[in-house]
Amino acid sequence: MLFSSGEDVQRASVIINLPNLVRQNPAETFRRVVPKVREVLHVAGADMQLAAAGSFLTVLQDDIVLIQTHTHSILQIVLLNLDHRDTGLVSNAWLETLLSAIDALPKETIRQEILSPLLSKHQLSQSVPARLASCRILGKVVGKFESSIVKKDLLPLIRSLCQDVEYEVRACMCRQLENITRGIGLDHTKVEVLPELVELAQDEASTVRLAAFDTIINLLEMFDSDDRTCVIFPLVKAFCEKCFKGDEAVLASLSFQYGKLCHGLSESFTDEQHLWFLEFYKKLCCLGLQHENGHCESQPYPLELENKYALVRRNCAYNFPAIVLFADPNHFLSELYRTFSSLCHDPEISVRRTAAGGFHEVVKLLGPNVHYIHKELITLLQDDSLEVLDALVNNLQETLELATSRGEGAGPESKVSVNIPDLVPGLVAAEQKAASSLHWRVHEKLLQCYSCLPRVISGDQIYFRFFQRMFSIITTNNVLPVQREAVRTLCVFLRYNRKQEQRQEIISKIKQELAQGRSYWNRLRYLDLCEITIDLFSKSYFCKHFLIPALELVSDPVANVRYKLCYMLPKLRSTIKPTDKHLLQQLEFCVRKLLCREKDKDVVATLRKVRHERELLDQKKEKEETLLLEMVSDLPFFNYFMKAESSLIMVVMFFFFFTPKQFYFSN
């Protein structure tokens, strides 16, 4: 009724809800509703077409019905609208629906409903969008058939599309050659596909050459050593040289794929070829730059060209770890150090940011020779751009631990063995830059990384350069996550400090500035510190140095502090040993004081909730103990479980599975 006499919005609503109709009653939906959808779509606008394509795609992907049952109904609608007059968005939506349907269709249906019409049409008589769709359909269906059928029935059409008069069609078909190659196997690749790729790689259109280049890189493992040496290498070399001389658009893609290209061909390279690819990479890293007095400066180019060159150098920075592996890390100093230094000092922020993002990978590859790039690490730490620091901080902890080891791995027990000049000033400068910015998350991440400093620099350096800074952040910074991370870092520093005098001074400062601080904000941070120290230190150490100041906050004039203290009471109680009567009495006194004098309703409610939860837990344990004793009195063999301190669940399960039915029914 809605399709026959309803408004467009009502029809669109039915189409959108078509998957629900199919779930509820598939037979009637395909018999009565789907034919109406087909009629409406013939004159429907783009919005309704997109909605229909999406609904049919949902039906196919969700396996709502057996696709074979209604194959003809769905395919007829999809194929009919594939050539929609709107050759852009609508046609692409229906094409995606068809490609998804191919995954679920049986082979014979694909042959009859899709391939037969495709092969019977003369391709040049079709529109360009139709030929582009044919390319994608061929790339999708080729995996469904045996290589002999592909070679006999599909390859002639594939060759025709590879030689189409329109460069868009040639490029599209070229990108499908990867699927086609994997479909026909190694035997036919050399004879059937490789010649087409070679011809397409020399095409007059840069888009086609780029598509051929990407396809070749993705198929390198499909070619044997002779093909790589005699065909692929000369082809790629000519491609690289042509790009370098003036095809900047293709050069960006080449630089992005360069690491993958080098590794795919490295086993087949002669020494001369290996050297050529390495030298070409160095040229790409300096594209658009001039070096004066050891510094990189941009040459005056038009803005568009300058941006393209910057993109090439950024891609080179992305591929640098792969090139280190390609060149052999043992040759880093002679072959790649100057290039890496150039990338770390590049005038473009995006290039330096990418180099910083992969710095930890280079550190891992260099191993015992990591000292070669200590200077570049400091350079990036002191970079003027916060984006560069952000990229470096993501893996800074791993970088620092590896950079200060001698290649034997860094761990909690490893000793500081390498001193990096200017590391401490660099870290201090990085923290100050992050603190002065509006990007507090970078500051927080950097403080998280500082937790590794006890394994990287000496305790004295931490004490004299970082402790006071942590206190300053805790007491003056306005961002709560940053404050809390500074508290955690401070606790880690204290945990690994080896000098008793320094420890005592730090603890005294904590009590004075935080536990007894004038600002309630500082006193709240002291309670945060207590939560962290409970996890980091032993119970006895916590009770000796931190428990009493925490309990004294029961008289704090600010309700928020007392509220947080109430919330922490169970944790504080867990740190006190049963034999320590004095501390237990003080804790009990603290609770009684709160119960008797507290006037803030939220604090009282929290205290009662904590006590009630503890009482419930105690009652549960008492019931379990009583039940266990009753079981033991009836069944002596349960003494085994009592001695082993097994849980009630284990006892009940044993009782259920191993006791005769008549026993527990009669009892």
Secondary structure by P-SEA (a helix, b strand, c coil): cccccccaaaaaaaaaaaaaaaaacaaaaaaccaaaaaaaaccccaaaaaaaaaaaaaaaaaccccccccaaaaaaaaaaacccccccaaaaaaaaaaaaaaaaccaaaaacccaaaaaacccccccaaaaaaaaaaaaaccccccaaaaacccaaaaaaaaacccaaaaaaaaaaaaaaaaaacccccccccaaaaaaaaacccaaaaaaaaaaaaaacccccaaaaaccaaaaaaaaaaaaaacaaaaaaaaaaaaaaaaaaccccccaaaaaaaaaaaaaaaaccccccccbbbbccccaaaaaaaaaaaaaaaaaaaaaaaaacccccccccaaaaaaaaacccaaaaaaaaaaaaaaaaaacccccccaaaaaaaaacccaaaaaaaacaaaaaaaaaacccccccccccccccccaaaaaaaaaaaaaaaccaaaaaaaaaaacccccccccaaaaaaccaaaaaaaacccccaaaaaaaaaaaaaaaaacccaaaaaaaaaaaaaaccccccaaaaaaaaaaaaaaaacccaaaaaaccccccccccccccaaaaaaaaaaaaaaaaaccccaaaaaaaaaaaaaaaacccccaaaaaaaaaaaaaaaaaaaaaaaaaaaaaaaaaacccaaaaaaacccaaaaaaaaaccccaaaaaac
